[in-house]
């Protein structure tokens, strides 16, 4: 798509590009400062930036709270959201974010509107306009992530933009939940709205709201209410920016917003400059494309030179005919999740922090797919991005003063069960279980273990909703919800534990369900410097059970965890063991769905872990006896948890000797390694082995 350029004031201009999914990433860099905006920045008095940066953050927190209290979906209440303020030409100045994903992608629809519609008399941008978007082609992540955004005018001048965005768990796709595992092209994925005007004069148009509710007819109430919530949150922020402009003037607002971007870029470049120049490489793998268990690779070579970094994803597997694809700006968004949370956590959340980054994302790969590709599971495939970006930063920063920010991977193998259908009150719902999604383990650090049930790798300020709240609203009861033993990566310091839960369909005669997950065969969450990756886990479900009768009788043998459920089988029924990523299927009351999250990656050699910490982990059920014995090689009494130091030292020396006996020269290792190849069925979506290049044509209709 090409767009005619029109003469507009320089401070409102957006860098012209040929708009396509492959090029939207170009707009993630800040726009050049116009002479007007530069004068506005220079006119700020000493102390203005510091005082009003804090005041702006208070505005953002207030708008976020209004947004959350106005909506109904579980993902919103769990913190999967952003409210943000932008410059008049669309650059992100600051945000209050539960997930940093949208700090990148919410920039792009604003710039699209300014580029294409600002001078278009049939659309235009006027005070009181309300825009809406969820189309990944024009800047989104996937269509469940929906965004309301509004221009901010004062005294007839456009001075800023504001936005509010959260995940909506229903889009009218071929499956409930908005992330159809069986999708084969964009035409299977439901409602996709290009940036579109849905309201004027500060009022949403009922016809537009009815259209969206019609698209999402499995859960129209959720859609309609949360559209209003997005607009309410954005408008609260708009009002505060207008008040600030009335108090200090339009030029002050322009200068403050630009200063936030300038400060973020300058500080980011200074920080990058103190890391060692070089090329840092990492690869990671996922083990699913929709219903198939296959191998897919993500590869990153990060070249750091001076104050700039180039991310090159050459070698990544080719795009596929499932929904596990994305576009380059989505890759940048998932990389930014790590950067905003760790490397640049103390800087303004603006796209100034992205200015030093350049991107090489080859067309035809899963990270730069055809515009007609299904991309509804793009957050799942970008587990690869989150994994490899964490790895290269760990190596890049290790020898610098920022070493204390280095960790094993935060768990980046999310698990998101979704149950859909009428709830116990007859209200149609299609809702993700955010509790299990937002309790992944954190990676270990150089001086301590990772945090158990830390949160969500894509949303560092998200939370697990209260179990009582979810059971009250949704169609299930939890049999258990607990930390999962052996889920974390072992190391000198172990990763934080992930969690596990069993959902029992409850108080409804039937429902449909799916689980969005990965890593049943190999983990994508990696350790660092000898630390082990997180654990994998199968998908488990039980059908036609007697659990309701057992609960009513008060039986004492209700399982307390997934191992008990699967091995003792105290609950009768048909047990199914499969990949954790499961397509939509029906369930009856009493059926059980197991979901598990991973732990964080380990840090350092497991043989160097303090034996007393291993004993503590065993006592706390963070690890099993097998792991204590065979991974850490610690001899500990399982009753008293006392460590036998002499026996432990002997076992560890024996383990080190076994390692040495397996050692080979590089030539020997390389000759053997070159002969290894996974089975052909596993390579269906990998591309050529080992290059990862497409070998067969891919057609979509």
C-alpha positions as CSV (number, residue, x, y, z in Angstrom):
1,X,0.0,0.0,0.0
2,X,1.3,3.4,-1.0
3,X,0.0,6.6,0.4
4,X,0.1,10.1,-1.1
5,X,1.9,12.6,1.0
6,X,0.4,16.0,1.8
7,X,1.9,19.1,3.1
8,X,1.4,19.3,6.9
9,X,3.3,21.1,9.6
10,X,6.7,19.5,10.1
11,X,6.1,18.6,13.8
12,X,3.0,16.5,12.6
13,X,4.8,14.6,9.9
14,X,5.4,10.9,9.9
15,X,8.3,9.4,7.9
16,X,6.7,8.1,4.7
17,X,7.0,4.4,4.0
18,X,5.4,1.9,1.6
19,X,2.9,0.4,4.1
20,X,3.1,-3.3,4.4
21,X,3.5,-5.9,7.2
22,X,7.2,-6.1,6.4
23,X,7.8,-2.4,6.6
24,X,5.8,-1.3,9.6
25,X,8.8,-1.9,11.8
26,X,10.5,1.2,10.3
27,X,8.0,3.3,12.3
28,X,9.3,1.9,15.6
29,X,12.2,4.4,15.5
30,X,11.4,8.0,16.7
31,X,10.6,10.7,14.1
32,X,13.2,13.4,13.6
33,X,12.7,16.5,15.8
34,X,11.2,19.4,14.0
35,X,12.5,22.9,14.7
36,X,9.3,23.7,16.6
37,X,9.6,20.7,18.9
38,X,13.3,21.3,19.4
39,X,12.6,24.9,20.6
40,X,9.9,23.4,22.9
41,X,12.4,21.1,24.5
42,X,15.0,23.8,24.9
43,X,12.4,26.1,26.5
44,X,11.9,23.7,29.5
45,X,13.2,25.2,32.7
46,X,15.5,23.3,35.2
47,X,13.3,20.9,37.1
48,X,10.4,20.9,34.7
49,X,11.4,17.5,33.2
50,X,11.8,15.8,36.6
51,X,8.7,17.2,38.1
52,X,6.3,16.7,35.2
53,X,7.7,13.3,34.2
54,X,6.5,12.2,37.6
55,X,3.2,14.0,37.2
56,X,2.7,12.4,33.8
57,X,3.3,9.0,35.4
58,X,0.6,9.7,37.9
59,X,-1.8,10.6,35.0
60,X,-0.9,7.2,33.4
61,X,-1.5,5.3,36.6
62,X,-4.8,7.0,37.2
63,X,-5.9,6.2,33.6
64,X,-4.8,2.6,34.0
65,X,-6.8,2.2,37.2
66,X,-9.9,3.7,35.5
67,X,-9.4,1.3,32.5
68,X,-9.2,-1.8,34.7
69,X,-12.2,-0.8,36.8
70,X,-14.3,-0.2,33.7
71,X,-13.8,-3.6,32.0
72,X,-14.8,-7.2,32.6
73,X,-12.4,-9.6,30.9
74,X,-10.0,-11.5,33.0
75,X,-6.9,-10.6,31.0
76,X,-7.6,-6.9,31.6
77,X,-8.0,-7.4,35.3
78,X,-4.9,-9.5,35.4
79,X,-2.9,-6.6,34.0
80,X,-2.5,-7.5,30.3
81,X,-2.9,-3.9,29.2
82,X,-1.3,-0.6,28.5
83,X,-2.3,3.1,28.7
84,X,0.1,5.4,26.9
85,X,0.7,8.9,25.7
86,X,2.3,9.8,22.3
87,X,3.6,12.8,20.6
88,X,1.4,14.5,18.0
89,X,3.1,12.5,15.2
90,X,2.9,9.2,17.0
91,X,6.0,8.5,19.0
92,X,5.5,6.8,22.4
93,X,6.6,9.2,25.2
94,X,5.6,7.1,28.2
95,X,3.2,4.4,29.3
96,X,1.8,2.5,32.3
97,X,2.1,-1.1,31.1
98,X,1.2,-4.5,32.5
99,X,2.8,-5.9,29.3
100,X,5.4,-4.0,27.3
101,X,4.4,-5.7,24.1
102,X,2.1,-2.9,23.2
103,X,4.6,-0.2,23.9
104,X,5.9,-1.0,20.4
105,X,2.9,-1.9,18.5
106,X,0.5,0.8,19.7
107,X,2.8,3.4,18.1
108,X,2.1,2.0,14.6
109,X,-1.7,2.5,14.3
110,X,-1.3,6.1,15.5
111,X,1.4,6.8,12.8
112,X,-0.8,5.0,10.2
113,X,-3.7,7.4,11.0
114,X,-1.4,10.5,10.9
115,X,0.2,9.3,7.6
116,X,-2.9,8.2,5.8
117,X,-5.9,10.1,7.2
118,X,-4.8,13.3,8.9
119,X,-5.2,15.3,5.7
120,X,-7.8,13.1,4.2
121,X,-11.1,15.1,4.2
122,X,-13.2,11.9,4.2
123,X,-11.7,10.8,7.5
124,X,-9.6,13.5,9.2
125,X,-8.4,13.8,12.7
126,X,-10.5,16.1,14.9
127,X,-11.0,16.8,18.6
128,X,-13.3,14.2,20.1
129,X,-12.5,11.5,17.5
130,X,-12.1,7.9,18.7
131,X,-10.1,5.4,16.7
132,X,-9.9,1.7,17.1
133,X,-7.7,-1.1,15.7
134,X,-6.7,-4.7,16.1
135,X,-5.1,-5.6,12.7
136,X,-1.6,-7.0,12.8
137,X,-0.9,-5.8,9.3
138,X,-1.0,-2.2,10.5
139,X,0.8,-2.6,13.8
140,X,-0.9,-5.0,16.1
141,X,0.3,-8.3,17.7
142,X,-2.7,-10.4,16.9
143,X,-6.4,-9.6,16.6
144,X,-7.3,-10.4,20.3
145,X,-5.2,-7.3,21.2
146,X,-7.5,-4.4,20.6
147,X,-6.7,-0.7,20.9
148,X,-8.7,2.5,21.3
149,X,-6.8,5.7,20.7
150,X,-7.7,9.4,20.6
151,X,-6.1,12.6,19.5
152,X,-5.5,15.3,22.2
153,X,-6.4,18.8,21.1
154,X,-6.0,22.0,23.0
155,X,-6.9,25.4,21.7
156,X,-7.4,23.9,18.3
157,X,-4.0,22.3,18.1
158,X,-3.1,18.6,18.0
159,X,-0.6,18.2,20.8
160,X,-0.6,14.5,21.6
161,X,-2.3,11.1,21.3
162,X,-3.5,8.7,24.0
163,X,-4.3,5.0,23.8
164,X,-5.6,2.1,25.9
165,X,-5.1,-1.5,24.9
166,X,-5.9,-4.9,26.2
167,X,-6.4,-8.5,25.1
168,X,-10.0,-9.6,24.3
169,X,-10.4,-13.4,24.4
170,X,-12.8,-13.7,21.6
171,X,-12.6,-12.5,18.0
172,X,-15.2,-14.5,16.1
173,X,-12.5,-16.8,14.6
174,X,-13.1,-20.4,13.5
175,X,-12.5,-21.5,17.1
176,X,-13.3,-19.8,20.4
177,X,-10.6,-17.8,22.0
178,X,-9.2,-15.6,19.3
179,X,-6.1,-17.8,18.7
180,X,-7.4,-20.6,16.6
181,X,-4.9,-23.5,16.6
182,X,-6.4,-24.8,13.3
183,X,-6.2,-21.4,11.4
184,X,-4.6,-21.7,8.0
185,X,-4.8,-18.1,6.8
186,X,-5.9,-14.7,8.0
187,X,-9.4,-15.5,6.8
188,X,-9.8,-18.0,9.7
189,X,-9.0,-15.5,12.4
190,X,-12.1,-13.5,12.8
191,X,-12.5,-9.7,13.3
192,X,-9.6,-7.6,11.9
193,X,-10.1,-3.9,12.1
194,X,-7.7,-1.6,10.3
195,X,-7.2,1.7,12.2
196,X,-10.8,3.0,11.9
197,X,-12.8,5.9,13.4
198,X,-15.5,4.5,15.7
199,X,-16.6,7.7,17.4
200,X,-16.8,11.4,17.1
201,X,-17.5,14.3,19.5
202,X,-16.3,12.0,22.3
203,X,-19.1,9.5,21.7
204,X,-18.7,6.0,20.3
205,X,-21.0,5.2,17.4
206,X,-23.5,2.5,18.3
207,X,-23.4,1.0,14.8
208,X,-19.6,0.4,15.1
209,X,-20.1,-1.1,18.6
210,X,-22.9,-3.4,17.2
211,X,-20.6,-4.5,14.4
212,X,-17.9,-5.5,16.8
213,X,-20.3,-7.4,19.0
214,X,-21.7,-9.2,16.0
215,X,-18.2,-10.3,15.0
216,X,-17.7,-11.7,18.5
217,X,-21.1,-13.3,19.0
218,X,-19.7,-16.1,21.2
219,X,-19.1,-13.4,23.9
220,X,-20.6,-10.1,22.7
221,X,-21.1,-8.7,26.2
222,X,-17.3,-8.9,26.9
223,X,-16.5,-7.2,23.6
224,X,-19.0,-4.3,24.0
225,X,-18.0,-3.6,27.6
226,X,-14.3,-3.7,27.1
227,X,-14.5,-1.4,24.0
228,X,-16.1,1.1,26.2
229,X,-13.4,0.5,28.9
230,X,-10.6,1.1,26.5
231,X,-12.2,4.4,25.4
232,X,-12.8,5.4,29.0
233,X,-9.2,4.8,30.0
234,X,-7.9,6.7,27.0
235,X,-10.2,9.6,27.6
236,X,-9.2,9.9,31.3
237,X,-5.6,10.3,30.1
238,X,-6.7,12.7,27.4
239,X,-8.4,14.9,29.9
240,X,-5.3,15.1,32.1
241,X,-3.1,16.1,29.2
242,X,-5.5,18.8,28.2
243,X,-5.5,20.1,31.8
244,X,-1.7,20.1,31.7
245,X,-1.7,22.1,28.5
246,X,-4.2,24.6,29.9
247,X,-1.9,25.1,32.9
248,X,1.5,25.2,31.2
249,X,0.8,25.6,27.5
250,X,0.9,23.5,24.3
251,X,4.6,24.0,23.8
252,X,5.3,22.8,27.2
253,X,3.4,19.5,26.5
254,X,5.2,19.1,23.2
255,X,8.6,19.7,24.9
256,X,7.9,17.4,27.8
257,X,6.9,14.5,25.6
258,X,9.8,14.9,23.2
259,X,12.2,15.2,26.2
260,X,11.1,11.8,27.4
261,X,12.0,10.3,24.1
262,X,15.3,12.1,23.9
263,X,16.3,11.1,27.4
264,X,15.4,7.4,26.8
265,X,17.5,7.3,23.6
266,X,20.5,9.0,25.0
267,X,20.5,6.8,28.1
268,X,20.0,3.7,26.1
269,X,23.0,4.5,23.9
270,X,25.2,5.3,26.9
271,X,24.3,2.0,28.4
272,X,24.9,0.0,25.2
273,X,28.2,1.7,24.8
274,X,29.6,0.2,28.0
275,X,29.0,-3.4,26.8
276,X,31.6,-5.3,24.9
277,X,31.5,-5.1,21.1
278,X,31.0,-8.3,19.3
279,X,28.6,-10.8,17.7
280,X,26.4,-12.8,20.1
281,X,24.4,-15.8,18.8
282,X,21.6,-17.9,20.1
283,X,19.1,-20.4,18.8
284,X,15.9,-21.8,20.4
285,X,13.3,-24.3,19.3
286,X,9.5,-24.8,19.8
287,X,7.9,-28.2,19.3
288,X,4.5,-27.4,17.9
289,X,2.7,-25.9,15.0
290,X,-1.0,-26.0,15.7
291,X,-2.0,-29.7,16.3
292,X,1.3,-31.1,15.0
293,X,4.3,-31.9,17.1
294,X,7.2,-30.6,15.0
295,X,10.5,-28.7,15.3
296,X,10.7,-25.0,14.5
297,X,13.8,-22.9,15.1
298,X,14.4,-19.2,15.9
299,X,18.0,-17.9,15.4
300,X,19.5,-14.6,16.4
301,X,22.9,-13.0,15.7
302,X,23.2,-9.8,17.6
303,X,26.0,-7.5,16.5
304,X,26.9,-4.8,19.0
305,X,29.1,-2.0,17.8
306,X,29.5,1.2,19.8
307,X,26.0,2.5,20.8
308,X,24.0,0.4,18.3
309,X,22.8,-3.2,18.1
310,X,21.6,-5.1,15.0
311,X,19.4,-8.1,15.5
312,X,19.6,-10.5,12.6
313,X,17.2,-13.4,12.5
314,X,18.6,-15.1,9.4
315,X,18.4,-18.9,9.8
316,X,14.9,-18.9,11.4
317,X,12.5,-21.5,10.1
318,X,10.2,-20.7,7.1
319,X,6.7,-19.5,7.5
320,X,4.0,-22.2,7.8
321,X,0.4,-22.9,7.0
322,X,-0.6,-22.6,10.6
323,X,-1.1,-19.6,12.9
324,X,2.5,-19.7,14.2
325,X,3.7,-16.8,12.1
326,X,4.2,-13.0,12.6
327,X,5.5,-9.8,11.1
328,X,8.8,-8.0,11.9
329,X,7.2,-5.3,14.2
330,X,5.8,-8.1,16.3
331,X,9.3,-9.5,16.7
332,X,10.5,-6.1,17.8
333,X,7.7,-5.9,20.3
334,X,8.7,-9.2,21.9
335,X,12.3,-8.2,22.0
336,X,11.3,-5.0,23.7
337,X,9.5,-7.0,26.4
338,X,12.9,-8.0,27.7
339,X,14.6,-4.6,27.1
340,X,12.0,-2.5,28.9
341,X,11.9,-4.9,31.9
342,X,15.6,-5.5,32.4
343,X,18.3,-3.7,30.3
344,X,16.5,-0.3,30.3
345,X,14.1,-0.8,33.2
346,X,14.8,2.5,34.7
347,X,14.2,4.6,31.6
348,X,11.0,6.2,30.3
349,X,8.9,3.6,28.5
350,X,9.3,5.2,25.0
351,X,10.4,4.2,21.6
352,X,13.4,6.4,22.2
353,X,14.9,3.2,23.7
354,X,14.4,1.4,20.3
355,X,16.3,4.0,18.3
356,X,19.7,2.2,18.6
357,X,18.3,-1.0,17.3
358,X,18.3,-2.2,13.7
359,X,16.5,-5.3,12.5
360,X,17.2,-7.9,9.8
361,X,14.2,-10.2,9.5
362,X,14.3,-12.2,6.3
363,X,11.0,-12.4,4.3
364,X,9.4,-15.8,4.1
365,X,10.4,-16.8,7.6
366,X,8.0,-17.3,10.6
367,X,9.1,-13.8,11.7
368,X,8.3,-12.1,8.4
369,X,5.4,-14.0,6.8
370,X,3.2,-13.4,3.9
371,X,0.5,-10.7,4.6
372,X,-2.2,-13.4,4.2
373,X,-0.6,-15.7,6.7
374,X,-2.4,-16.7,9.9
375,X,-0.7,-14.9,12.8
376,X,-3.2,-15.3,15.7
377,X,-0.6,-17.4,17.6
378,X,2.2,-14.9,17.0
379,X,2.8,-14.5,20.8
380,X,3.4,-18.3,21.0
381,X,5.9,-18.4,18.1
382,X,7.6,-15.4,19.6
383,X,8.6,-17.4,22.6
384,X,11.6,-18.0,20.4
385,X,12.3,-14.3,20.2
386,X,12.0,-13.8,24.0
387,X,14.3,-16.8,24.5
388,X,17.1,-15.8,22.2
389,X,17.0,-12.1,23.0
390,X,17.5,-12.9,26.7
391,X,20.4,-15.2,25.8
392,X,22.3,-12.6,23.7
393,X,21.8,-9.9,26.3
394,X,23.1,-12.2,29.1
395,X,26.3,-12.7,27.1
396,X,26.6,-9.1,26.0
397,X,26.3,-7.7,29.5
398,X,28.2,-10.4,31.5
399,X,31.5,-8.5,31.5
400,X,30.0,-5.1,32.2
401,X,28.9,-3.2,35.3
402,X,25.3,-4.3,34.4
403,X,26.1,-7.9,35.2
404,X,23.6,-8.0,38.0
405,X,20.8,-7.7,35.4
406,X,21.9,-11.0,33.8
407,X,19.5,-13.9,34.4
408,X,18.6,-17.3,33.0
409,X,15.6,-17.0,30.8
410,X,12.3,-16.1,32.4
411,X,9.9,-18.9,31.4
412,X,9.0,-18.2,27.8
413,X,6.8,-21.3,27.2
414,X,3.4,-19.9,28.2
415,X,0.4,-22.1,28.9
416,X,-3.1,-20.5,28.5
417,X,-6.2,-22.7,28.9
418,X,-9.4,-21.2,27.6
419,X,-12.9,-22.4,28.4
420,X,-15.9,-21.1,26.4
421,X,-19.6,-21.4,26.5
422,X,-22.4,-20.2,28.8
423,X,-21.3,-19.9,32.5
424,X,-23.4,-21.0,35.5
425,X,-25.5,-17.8,35.0
426,X,-26.2,-18.4,31.3
427,X,-23.8,-15.6,30.2
428,X,-21.7,-16.6,27.2
429,X,-18.0,-16.4,28.0
430,X,-14.8,-17.2,26.2
431,X,-12.1,-16.5,28.8
432,X,-8.4,-17.3,29.2
433,X,-7.3,-18.6,32.6
434,X,-4.8,-15.8,33.5
435,X,-3.9,-17.4,36.8
436,X,-1.8,-20.1,35.2
437,X,-0.6,-17.8,32.4
438,X,0.7,-15.3,34.9
439,X,2.6,-17.6,37.2
440,X,5.7,-18.5,35.2
441,X,9.0,-18.9,37.0
442,X,11.7,-16.2,36.7
443,X,15.3,-17.0,35.7
444,X,18.1,-17.4,38.2
445,X,20.7,-14.7,38.7
446,X,24.4,-14.8,39.5
447,X,23.8,-14.4,43.2
448,X,20.3,-15.9,43.9
449,X,17.6,-18.2,42.7
450,X,14.8,-17.1,40.4
451,X,11.4,-16.0,41.8
452,X,8.8,-18.7,42.0
453,X,5.5,-18.1,40.1
454,X,7.0,-14.7,39.1
455,X,4.6,-13.6,36.5
456,X,4.4,-13.6,32.7
457,X,7.4,-13.3,30.4
458,X,5.4,-10.9,28.2
459,X,3.8,-9.0,31.0
460,X,6.1,-8.2,34.0
461,X,3.4,-6.3,35.9
462,X,0.6,-8.8,35.4
463,X,-0.9,-10.8,38.2
464,X,-2.8,-14.1,38.8
465,X,-6.4,-13.4,39.5
466,X,-7.9,-14.8,42.7
467,X,-9.1,-18.3,42.3
468,X,-12.4,-17.5,43.9
469,X,-13.1,-14.8,41.4
470,X,-12.4,-17.0,38.4
471,X,-14.5,-19.9,39.8
472,X,-17.4,-17.5,40.4
473,X,-17.4,-16.2,36.8
474,X,-16.1,-19.1,34.7
475,X,-17.2,-22.7,34.0
476,X,-14.7,-24.6,36.2
477,X,-13.5,-25.5,39.7
478,X,-9.8,-25.8,40.5
479,X,-8.8,-29.2,41.9
480,X,-5.4,-27.8,42.7
481,X,-3.2,-24.8,41.8
482,X,0.3,-25.0,43.1
483,X,4.0,-24.7,42.4
484,X,5.3,-27.5,40.2
485,X,8.3,-29.5,41.5
486,X,11.2,-29.9,39.1
487,X,9.8,-27.3,36.7
488,X,12.7,-24.9,37.1
489,X,16.1,-25.1,35.4
490,X,18.8,-26.4,37.7
491,X,22.0,-24.6,38.2
492,X,24.3,-23.1,40.9
493,X,21.2,-21.0,41.3
494,X,18.0,-22.6,40.2
495,X,15.3,-20.8,38.2
496,X,12.0,-20.0,39.8
497,X,9.3,-22.7,39.8
498,X,6.3,-22.6,37.5
499,X,2.9,-23.7,38.5
500,X,0.3,-26.4,37.6
501,X,-3.5,-26.5,37.9
502,X,-6.3,-28.9,37.1
503,X,-9.6,-27.3,35.9
504,X,-12.8,-29.3,36.4
505,X,-15.8,-28.3,34.3
506,X,-18.3,-27.3,36.9
507,X,-21.9,-26.1,37.3
508,X,-22.5,-26.2,33.5
509,X,-23.6,-29.3,31.5
510,X,-21.0,-28.7,28.8
511,X,-18.3,-26.4,27.6
512,X,-15.6,-26.2,24.9
513,X,-12.0,-25.8,25.7
514,X,-8.5,-25.4,24.3
515,X,-5.0,-24.9,25.7
516,X,-2.4,-22.7,24.0
517,X,1.0,-24.1,25.0
518,X,4.3,-25.6,23.9
519,X,7.4,-27.4,25.2
520,X,6.1,-30.9,25.8
521,X,9.2,-32.4,24.2
522,X,11.9,-29.8,24.6
523,X,11.9,-26.5,26.5
524,X,12.3,-23.1,24.9
525,X,13.3,-21.6,28.2
526,X,17.1,-21.7,28.5
527,X,19.6,-21.4,31.2
528,X,22.9,-19.4,31.1
529,X,26.5,-20.2,31.8
530,X,25.9,-23.9,32.5
531,X,22.5,-23.5,33.9
532,X,19.9,-26.0,32.7
533,X,16.7,-25.1,30.8
534,X,13.2,-25.3,32.3
535,X,11.3,-28.6,32.3
536,X,8.9,-29.8,29.7
537,X,5.4,-31.2,30.5
538,X,2.7,-33.2,28.7
539,X,-0.9,-32.3,28.2
540,X,-3.2,-34.3,30.4
541,X,-7.0,-34.4,30.4
542,X,-9.5,-36.8,32.0
543,X,-13.0,-37.4,30.6
544,X,-16.1,-39.1,31.9
545,X,-14.9,-38.8,35.5
546,X,-16.4,-39.5,38.9
547,X,-14.8,-36.5,40.5
548,X,-18.1,-34.8,41.3
549,X,-19.3,-37.7,43.3
550,X,-15.9,-37.9,45.1
551,X,-16.1,-34.2,46.0
552,X,-19.6,-34.6,47.3
553,X,-18.6,-37.6,49.4
554,X,-15.5,-35.7,50.7
555,X,-13.1,-38.4,49.5
556,X,-9.6,-38.0,50.8
557,X,-7.8,-39.2,47.7
558,X,-8.5,-36.2,45.5
559,X,-5.1,-35.6,43.7
560,X,-2.9,-32.7,45.0
561,X,-0.8,-32.4,41.8
562,X,-0.4,-33.6,38.3
563,X,1.9,-36.5,39.1
564,X,-0.6,-37.9,41.6
565,X,-3.5,-37.4,39.1
566,X,-1.7,-39.2,36.3
567,X,0.0,-42.0,38.3
568,X,-2.5,-43.0,41.1
569,X,-5.6,-42.4,39.0
570,X,-7.8,-42.2,42.0
571,X,-10.3,-40.4,39.8
572,X,-11.9,-42.8,37.3
573,X,-12.2,-41.8,33.7
574,X,-10.6,-41.8,30.3
575,X,-7.0,-40.4,30.7
576,X,-5.5,-38.6,27.7
577,X,-1.8,-37.9,27.4
578,X,-0.7,-35.7,24.5
579,X,1.1,-32.5,23.6
580,X,0.2,-29.6,25.9
581,X,-0.9,-27.5,22.9
582,X,-4.5,-28.8,22.3
583,X,-7.1,-27.7,19.7
584,X,-10.7,-26.9,20.6
585,X,-12.8,-29.8,21.8
586,X,-16.0,-30.3,23.9
587,X,-16.1,-31.2,27.6
588,X,-18.9,-32.4,29.9
589,X,-19.4,-31.5,33.5
590,X,-16.7,-33.3,35.6
591,X,-14.1,-33.4,32.8
592,X,-10.6,-32.4,34.0
593,X,-8.1,-30.2,32.1
594,X,-4.5,-30.0,33.3
595,X,-2.3,-27.0,32.5
596,X,1.3,-26.4,33.5
597,X,3.7,-23.5,33.2
598,X,7.5,-23.8,33.1
599,X,10.0,-22.5,35.5
600,X,12.9,-20.1,34.8
601,X,16.3,-21.0,33.4
602,X,19.1,-21.9,35.7
603,X,22.4,-20.0,36.2
604,X,25.7,-21.8,36.5
605,X,26.8,-25.5,36.9
606,X,24.3,-27.6,39.0
607,X,27.2,-29.4,40.5
608,X,28.3,-26.1,42.1
609,X,25.0,-25.6,44.0
610,X,25.3,-25.4,47.7
611,X,24.1,-28.9,49.0
612,X,22.2,-27.2,51.8
613,X,20.1,-25.3,49.2
614,X,19.4,-28.6,47.4
615,X,18.3,-30.1,50.7
616,X,16.0,-27.1,51.3
617,X,14.6,-27.5,47.8
618,X,13.9,-31.1,48.5
619,X,12.1,-30.2,51.8
620,X,10.1,-27.5,50.1
621,X,9.2,-29.8,47.2
622,X,10.9,-27.6,44.7
623,X,12.8,-30.6,43.4
624,X,12.4,-34.3,43.7
625,X,14.7,-36.9,45.2
626,X,15.7,-37.9,41.6
627,X,16.8,-34.4,40.8
628,X,18.7,-34.0,44.0
629,X,20.5,-37.3,43.3
630,X,21.0,-37.3,39.6
631,X,21.3,-33.7,38.6
632,X,22.9,-32.1,41.7
633,X,24.6,-35.3,42.9
634,X,23.8,-34.5,46.6
635,X,23.3,-37.2,49.1
636,X,20.6,-36.2,51.5
637,X,18.4,-38.1,53.9
638,X,14.8,-37.8,52.6
639,X,13.4,-37.9,56.1
640,X,15.6,-35.4,58.0
641,X,17.0,-33.6,54.9
642,X,20.4,-33.8,56.4
643,X,23.3,-33.6,53.9
644,X,26.1,-36.2,53.9
645,X,29.0,-33.9,52.9
646,X,31.6,-36.6,52.4
647,X,29.2,-38.8,50.2
648,X,28.2,-35.7,48.3
649,X,31.7,-34.7,47.5
650,X,32.5,-38.2,46.3
651,X,29.4,-38.3,44.1
652,X,30.2,-34.9,42.6
653,X,33.7,-35.9,41.8
654,X,32.5,-39.1,40.2
655,X,30.1,-36.9,38.1
656,X,32.9,-34.6,37.0
657,X,35.0,-37.6,36.1
658,X,32.2,-38.9,33.9
659,X,32.0,-35.5,32.2
660,X,35.7,-35.6,31.5
661,X,35.5,-39.1,30.1
662,X,32.9,-37.9,27.6
663,X,35.2,-35.1,26.3
664,X,36.2,-35.0,22.7
665,X,38.4,-32.9,20.5
666,X,36.6,-30.3,18.4
667,X,37.2,-32.3,15.2
668,X,35.8,-35.5,16.8
669,X,32.8,-33.7,18.1
670,X,32.1,-31.9,14.9
671,X,32.3,-35.1,12.8
672,X,29.8,-36.9,15.0
673,X,27.5,-33.8,15.4
674,X,27.3,-33.4,11.6
675,X,25.8,-36.9,11.3
676,X,22.9,-36.2,13.7
677,X,19.5,-35.3,12.3
678,X,16.0,-35.4,13.8
679,X,13.4,-37.8,12.3
680,X,11.9,-36.5,9.0
681,X,8.3,-36.1,10.4
682,X,9.6,-33.7,13.0
683,X,11.2,-31.5,10.3
684,X,8.0,-30.9,8.4
685,X,8.0,-27.2,9.3
686,X,11.7,-26.7,10.0
687,X,12.9,-26.1,6.5
688,X,16.0,-27.8,5.0
689,X,18.3,-29.4,7.6
690,X,20.3,-27.8,9.1
691,X,19.9,-24.4,7.2
692,X,16.1,-24.0,7.8
693,X,15.4,-22.9,4.3
694,X,12.0,-23.5,2.6
695,X,12.1,-26.6,0.4
696,X,8.4,-26.8,-0.8
697,X,6.1,-24.0,-2.0
698,X,3.4,-22.8,0.4
699,X,0.0,-21.8,-1.0
700,X,-2.9,-20.0,0.8
701,X,-6.4,-19.5,-0.5
